[in-house]
Amino acid sequence: MRRLTLAVLAATLVVVTGTAVVVPARAGASFASYVETSVVIGTSAHGRPIRAYYRGEEGAPFVLLVLGQMHGDEKDGIATARWIRDHAHPRPGTGVWVVPTLNPDGNARGTRTNGRGVDLNRNWPTSGWSGAGRGSRYWGGPRPASEPETKAMIAFLTQVQPDRIASIHQPLRAIGRGGHGKWEKRLARFLHLPRRHLGVGNPSGTDSPTLTAWYDTTLGEHGAATTIEYGARTSHRYRTKVAGRGILRAARIQ
């Protein structure tokens, strides 16, 4: 698959967000085209930046994206994302994008929802979207993709088109079973989690209004998106080294 160069992506994001930063490659990188880049892909409902970090080969033919947090009261995945951001050494031909949080407002307040009371993982424009439950923790918003966070990630994923997406949540302790058998089985093995169906209550025959379902039904020819649910409590070692290394190994990034 043809990849956007990071320069083109950064230039596009400048138009969208007004911010793009390129930082030097880590010392000791094993191949000449290794790059490290950070960009702001959008802003939250309350104006907080949503940052993405890239580590790996420029224009890599295989790319992983790790989302550390969707819900502001599920914080352990941020530690995993930051560990990968700081410690990943992708092998030649691969790269990893890391978005520590898609919900900086909810993270700051410790709430599941974003700054406008919307559950971002019910806001994706699929056949299963619903606007019911306004005022609850699971409200999907006034319309599909109504939230600036969702719009920013849709634009980013459409540009980057990662081959694998790992979206980290809590506390159901599972790897979502979604038809990506080998990838899911590797995640289950390396993260020591069972595989099972993780539903969100959308009507039978419709697609969940979640990031992973949206990606699989919209851009699925480019890759596979999977939900990872940690348990309610994880150790520091698990949410950093164990999970960070496990996700990279499952994606065969390093």
C-alpha positions as CSV (number, residue, x, y, z in Angstrom):
1,M,0.0,0.0,0.0
2,R,1.3,3.5,-0.9
3,R,2.0,5.5,2.3
4,L,1.7,9.3,2.6
5,T,5.2,10.6,3.4
6,L,5.4,12.2,6.8
7,A,6.1,15.6,5.2
8,V,2.9,15.4,3.2
9,L,1.0,14.2,6.3
10,A,2.4,17.0,8.5
11,A,1.7,19.6,5.8
12,T,-1.9,18.4,5.6
13,L,-2.3,18.5,9.4
14,V,-0.9,22.0,9.5
15,V,-3.9,23.0,7.4
16,V,-6.2,21.2,9.8
17,T,-4.7,22.0,13.1
18,G,-2.0,24.7,12.7
19,T,0.6,22.5,14.4
20,A,3.2,20.0,13.2
21,V,6.5,19.2,14.9
22,V,9.3,17.0,13.6
23,V,11.9,15.8,16.2
24,P,15.3,14.2,15.7
25,A,15.5,10.4,15.4
26,R,16.7,8.5,18.5
27,A,20.4,7.9,18.6
28,G,21.5,4.4,17.5
29,A,18.6,3.9,15.0
30,S,19.5,0.8,12.9
31,F,18.4,2.2,9.5
32,A,18.9,5.5,7.7
33,S,15.2,6.2,7.0
34,Y,14.2,6.0,10.7
35,V,12.2,9.0,11.8
36,E,10.5,10.3,14.9
37,T,7.6,12.8,14.3
38,S,4.8,14.3,16.4
39,V,1.8,16.0,15.1
40,V,-1.4,17.5,16.5
41,I,-4.2,15.8,14.7
42,G,-7.0,18.0,16.2
43,T,-8.4,19.5,19.3
44,S,-10.9,18.4,21.9
45,A,-14.3,20.0,22.6
46,H,-12.6,22.2,25.1
47,G,-9.7,23.0,22.9
48,R,-7.0,20.6,24.2
49,P,-4.6,19.2,21.6
50,I,-4.8,15.6,20.5
51,R,-1.3,14.4,19.8
52,A,0.0,11.6,17.7
53,Y,3.6,10.3,17.6
54,Y,5.3,8.3,14.9
55,R,8.4,6.1,15.3
56,G,9.8,3.9,12.5
57,E,10.7,3.9,8.8
58,E,9.7,6.8,6.7
59,G,6.9,5.5,4.4
60,A,6.9,2.1,6.1
61,P,4.8,-0.6,4.2
62,F,3.5,-1.9,7.6
63,V,2.1,0.5,10.2
64,L,0.6,-0.1,13.7
65,L,-1.5,2.5,15.5
66,V,-1.9,2.3,19.2
67,L,-4.7,4.4,20.9
68,G,-4.1,4.5,24.7
69,Q,-7.4,6.1,25.8
70,M,-10.9,6.6,24.5
71,H,-12.7,7.0,27.8
72,G,-11.3,9.5,30.3
73,D,-11.8,7.3,33.3
74,E,-9.9,4.4,31.7
75,K,-6.3,5.6,32.3
76,D,-4.0,2.6,32.2
77,G,-3.7,2.5,28.4
78,I,-2.1,5.9,28.4
79,A,0.9,4.3,30.2
80,T,1.1,1.7,27.5
81,A,0.9,4.2,24.8
82,R,3.6,6.4,26.3
83,W,5.9,3.4,26.9
84,I,5.6,2.4,23.2
85,R,6.2,6.0,22.2
86,D,9.3,6.2,24.3
87,H,10.7,2.6,23.9
88,A,9.6,1.2,20.6
89,H,12.4,0.3,18.1
90,P,10.5,-0.7,15.0
91,R,12.3,-3.0,12.6
92,P,13.0,-1.9,9.0
93,G,9.8,-1.8,6.9
94,T,7.6,-1.0,9.9
95,G,6.4,2.0,12.0
96,V,4.1,2.8,14.8
97,W,1.8,5.7,15.5
98,V,0.8,6.4,19.1
99,V,-2.1,8.5,20.2
100,P,-1.9,8.5,24.1
101,T,-5.5,9.9,24.4
102,L,-8.3,10.8,22.1
103,N,-10.2,12.3,25.0
104,P,-8.0,14.9,26.8
105,D,-11.1,16.6,28.3
106,G,-12.4,13.4,29.8
107,N,-8.9,12.4,31.0
108,A,-8.5,15.8,32.8
109,R,-11.9,15.4,34.5
110,G,-11.8,11.7,35.1
111,T,-15.0,11.1,33.1
112,R,-15.9,8.5,30.6
113,T,-17.4,11.1,28.2
114,N,-15.8,14.0,26.4
115,G,-16.2,17.7,27.4
116,R,-19.7,17.7,25.9
117,G,-20.9,14.6,27.6
118,V,-20.6,12.2,24.6
119,D,-19.2,8.7,24.8
120,L,-16.7,8.9,22.0
121,N,-16.8,5.1,21.4
122,R,-20.5,5.4,20.6
123,N,-20.1,8.4,18.3
124,W,-18.7,6.7,15.2
125,P,-20.8,6.9,12.0
126,T,-21.9,3.3,11.5
127,S,-25.3,1.6,11.0
128,G,-25.5,1.0,14.7
129,W,-25.2,4.6,15.9
130,S,-27.9,5.8,18.2
131,G,-28.6,9.2,19.8
132,A,-30.5,7.6,22.6
133,G,-29.5,8.0,26.3
134,R,-28.7,11.7,26.3
135,G,-27.2,12.5,29.8
136,S,-26.0,8.9,30.3
137,R,-22.4,7.7,30.3
138,Y,-23.1,6.0,26.9
139,W,-24.7,8.8,24.9
140,G,-23.7,8.6,21.3
141,G,-24.0,12.3,20.7
142,P,-26.6,14.4,18.8
143,R,-25.5,12.9,15.4
144,P,-22.9,10.5,14.1
145,A,-19.3,11.9,14.3
146,S,-20.6,15.0,15.9
147,E,-17.6,15.4,18.1
148,P,-14.3,17.1,17.2
149,E,-12.3,14.2,18.6
150,T,-14.1,11.7,16.4
151,K,-13.8,13.9,13.4
152,A,-10.0,14.4,14.0
153,M,-9.4,10.6,14.3
154,I,-11.5,9.8,11.2
155,A,-9.4,12.3,9.2
156,F,-6.2,10.9,10.6
157,L,-7.1,7.3,10.1
158,T,-8.2,8.0,6.5
159,Q,-4.8,9.5,5.8
160,V,-2.6,7.0,7.7
161,Q,-4.6,3.8,7.0
162,P,-2.7,1.7,9.5
163,D,-2.4,-2.1,9.0
164,R,-3.3,-2.8,12.6
165,I,-5.0,-0.7,15.3
166,A,-4.9,-1.5,19.0
167,S,-7.5,0.5,20.9
168,I,-7.1,0.1,24.6
169,H,-9.9,0.2,27.1
170,Q,-10.9,-1.1,30.6
171,P,-12.1,-3.0,32.6
172,L,-13.5,-6.0,30.8
173,R,-10.2,-8.0,30.6
174,A,-10.4,-9.3,27.0
175,I,-9.3,-9.1,23.5
176,G,-12.3,-8.3,21.3
177,R,-13.2,-11.1,18.9
178,G,-13.8,-9.4,15.6
179,G,-12.8,-11.7,12.8
180,H,-9.0,-11.0,12.8
181,G,-8.0,-14.3,14.2
182,K,-4.2,-14.4,13.9
183,W,-3.8,-10.8,15.1
184,E,-6.3,-11.3,17.9
185,K,-4.7,-14.6,19.0
186,R,-1.3,-13.0,19.2
187,L,-2.6,-10.1,21.3
188,A,-4.3,-12.6,23.6
189,R,-1.1,-14.6,24.0
190,F,1.2,-11.8,24.6
191,L,-1.1,-9.7,26.8
192,H,-2.4,-12.8,28.7
193,L,-6.1,-12.0,28.0
194,P,-8.9,-14.2,26.7
195,R,-10.6,-13.5,23.4
196,R,-14.4,-12.9,23.4
197,H,-17.1,-10.8,21.8
198,L,-17.3,-7.3,23.2
199,G,-20.7,-5.8,22.3
200,V,-22.0,-2.3,22.9
201,G,-25.8,-3.0,22.6
202,N,-26.4,-1.9,19.1
203,P,-29.3,-3.6,17.3
204,S,-28.7,-7.0,15.7
205,G,-27.5,-6.7,12.1
206,T,-25.9,-3.3,12.6
207,D,-22.3,-2.3,13.1
208,S,-21.2,-1.0,16.5
209,P,-20.7,2.8,16.6
210,T,-17.1,2.3,17.7
211,L,-13.7,3.1,16.3
212,T,-12.8,-0.5,15.6
213,A,-16.1,-1.3,13.9
214,W,-16.0,1.9,11.8
215,Y,-12.5,1.2,10.7
216,D,-13.2,-2.4,9.8
217,T,-16.3,-1.5,7.8
218,T,-14.9,1.6,6.2
219,L,-11.2,1.0,5.7
220,G,-11.0,-2.6,6.5
221,E,-9.3,-3.5,3.2
222,H,-6.3,-1.7,4.6
223,G,-6.0,-3.4,7.9
224,A,-7.6,-4.7,11.1
225,A,-8.8,-2.8,14.2
226,T,-9.1,-4.5,17.6
227,T,-10.3,-3.5,21.0
228,I,-8.1,-4.4,24.0
229,E,-9.8,-4.4,27.4
230,Y,-7.5,-4.4,30.4
231,G,-8.8,-5.4,33.8
232,A,-10.0,-2.9,36.3
233,R,-6.5,-2.8,37.9
234,T,-3.2,-3.5,36.3
235,S,0.3,-3.4,37.7
236,H,2.8,-0.7,36.5
237,R,4.9,-3.5,34.9
238,Y,1.9,-4.9,33.0
239,R,0.6,-1.6,31.6
240,T,4.1,-0.6,30.5
241,K,6.6,-3.3,29.6
242,V,4.3,-6.3,29.3
243,A,1.5,-4.7,27.3
244,G,3.8,-2.4,25.4
245,R,6.1,-5.2,24.3
246,G,3.1,-7.5,23.8
247,I,1.3,-5.2,21.4
248,L,4.5,-4.6,19.4
249,R,5.3,-8.3,19.2
250,A,1.7,-9.1,18.2
251,A,2.0,-6.7,15.3
252,R,5.5,-8.0,14.5
253,I,6.9,-4.5,14.8
254,Q,9.8,-5.6,16.9
